[in-house]
Amino acid sequence: MLGTIVNTGCIIAGSVVGSLLKKGLGEKYQSVLYNAMGLASLALGASTFTQNIPKSQFPVLFILSLAIGGVIGTAIDLDGKTKALIARRGGEGLANGLISACLLFCVGTFSIVGPIMSATTGDNTFLYTNATLDLVTSMVFAATYGIGMIFSAAVLFCWQGMFYLLGKFAAQSALLQGTMINELSIVGGILIISSGLSLLKVKDCKTLNYLPALLIPPLWFIISGLLKI
């Protein structure tokens, strides 16, 4: 868990430093950073999607995942309830920023494969690399949205901790053979793109309503494994 602890600490440190920088930034510079985060989200999301879709063994799975996940999220109004809760603490801007940051920090090869490698081989290289990237990213996010971005560190810790435990107890599963990670990354890339569109105020896709889509690939592999599909 050392790599995950370091990664979490870097986000906390970056959020603190960024929030201090925010006090010296004028409104026009904050607007520039706001747009920069939106553009970065679009670029990173598109990169994640295009890198993984050619390797997909189930090219329609991400479509089913988004459809099913979107219906579930909309039914329980996950996006609305979460944004309302965060907005009461820090405003709508913080809500959008926190959602985008959590997606960027958590949905990616480094943040999924990293804890698995740490658990199975003791190699923290991916997590240390991810920690460096997240340090810079969290600084920029906090300089834009404030100290509230520090809460994304807790989300990342739980996310990577889950994959670390999976690495400990499921070393021979399809999850660790790359197939499910690939399908999960495809869905995640689209969610990051959706988040970027919201940050740029191009289209509010209510990204959190699609978050349950990340559960569909694991369920597919569990069910297909039991049925030997």
Order of alpha helices (4+ residues) and beta strands (2+ residues): alpha-alpha-alpha-alpha-alpha-alpha-alpha-alpha-alpha-alpha
